């Protein structure tokens, strides 16, 4: 087969990610906690006890593939809807088809897969609820957003939520070699894999990205040449073919990352530029507003507590008015956050506290801090020795509030900004004995 024949044949076939889509758990890479021996999805399929569930994870980790494998393995009829292009009408049509299908039975209802279920409105989700409750369909939803925020409580309570993780290096390497050795096109080519650092880095744990990059790089080599996979080749080919690489808008997470880093880096110009890129690309404005709420708490925090208030007000405003007017409060908030002083002290404090708490779960609460609702508890010394802060000058009583074994531990370290300099001064005045250590170890 010559070069032109090879190109022509590849153009007639589906893209590489679709050609390599697994048909069974045995061909599936990643998510061993779900599909491995003893994994909850593996058990569901093996026992045939399929319940509705939602798959939550980043793009390209196999959410759609898992749904198809589950339905195929259990020989269930499979309906698929996208929340972007489907409305209440389409949902009801599928439910009516499921009810009227002659092969339908309560014992094995068809699978209804809804991609990007977080994009469904409340009315669309309400339309699903009855069918899920009655067992007309088994719902499998896929989302990149926290379903606790995006899925209505009655529907969420009837679904298990499974978290999917980005593929690790081992999974990506296995997938790469499976593709170049087994794909109908790639197995006819010769590969020289020298380095995989750039390939895996640009993939970001996303199987679809990995396969798209391999297909892109392969297409830049003549049919009779050896395809070299190394860091410089992958990087140069991607830089030359950005549009090809961004198949189906897969730079979505790269652009939101650039936006967040621009705000964190105090560059309002870059912040509104990346925001405009997202809005022009059809991004959900609530997605942007939600990310700014997180950023206001994580990256600005106590340096300017008003930032979180404004970000939350922006989210509510965007929800109320929608596009195109929503672009204005989005821009206002992005500029405010970008130009605000920054501090991640609260973010670091809770991370350190959770890590320390996980190691010291058995540390007892001091008796004087315990509740004493009964006479026996009072006799045992519960609450004895507690000092009510408002009874003391400055509304402060010198008392140890940590478990005895953690006395003196500092988890919150004030940031280097005007607001937290005031906090530091007050804490130094109140707690001079705690200035010695911040590790908690």
HELIX and SHEET records of a PDB file:
HELIX    1   1 UNK A    3  UNK A   12  1                                  10    
HELIX    2   2 UNK A   16  UNK A   19  1                                   4    
HELIX    3   3 UNK A   25  UNK A   27  5                                   3    
HELIX    4   4 UNK A   32  UNK A   35  1                                   4    
HELIX    5   5 UNK A   40  UNK A   47  1                                   8    
HELIX    6   6 UNK A   63  UNK A   73  1                                  11    
HELIX    7   7 UNK A   88  UNK A  100  1                                  13    
HELIX    8   8 UNK A  117  UNK A  119  5                                   3    
HELIX    9   9 UNK A  122  UNK A  134  1                                  13    
HELIX   10  10 UNK A  147  UNK A  150  1                                   4    
HELIX   11  11 UNK A  153  UNK A  156  1                                   4    
HELIX   12  12 UNK A  169  UNK A  182  1                                  14    
HELIX   13  13 UNK A  186  UNK A  188  5                                   3    
HELIX   14  14 UNK A  197  UNK A  203  1                                   7    
HELIX   15  15 UNK A  207  UNK A  219  1                                  13    
HELIX   16  16 UNK A  231  UNK A  240  1                                  10    
HELIX   17  17 UNK A  242  UNK A  245  1                                   4    
HELIX   18  18 UNK A  247  UNK A  249  5                                   3    
HELIX   19  19 UNK A  252  UNK A  264  1                                  13    
HELIX   20  20 UNK A  268  UNK A  280  1                                  13    
HELIX   21  21 UNK A  285  UNK A  295  1                                  11    
HELIX   22  22 UNK A  296  UNK A  300  3                                   5    
HELIX   23  23 UNK A  301  UNK A  303  5                                   3    
HELIX   24  24 UNK A  306  UNK A  321  1                                  16    
HELIX   25  25 UNK A  326  UNK A  339  1                                  14    
HELIX   26  26 UNK A  345  UNK A  359  1                                  15    
HELIX   27  27 UNK A  367  UNK A  369  5                                   3    
HELIX   28  28 UNK A  375  UNK A  379  1                                   5    
HELIX   29  29 UNK A  389  UNK A  391  5                                   3    
HELIX   30  30 UNK A  393  UNK A  395  5                                   3    
HELIX   31  31 UNK A  404  UNK A  406  5                                   3    
HELIX   32  32 UNK A  418  UNK A  430  1                                  13    
HELIX   33  33 UNK A  432  UNK A  434  5                                   3    
SHEET    1   A 5 UNK A  78  UNK A  82  0                                        
SHEET    2   A 5 UNK A 110  UNK A 115  1                                        
SHEET    3   A 5 UNK A 137  UNK A 143  1                                        
SHEET    4   A 5 UNK A  53  UNK A  56  1                                        
SHEET    5   A 5 UNK A 160  UNK A 163  1                                        
SHEET    1   B 2 UNK A 190  UNK A 193  0                                        
SHEET    2   B 2 UNK A 226  UNK A 229  1                                        
END                                                                             
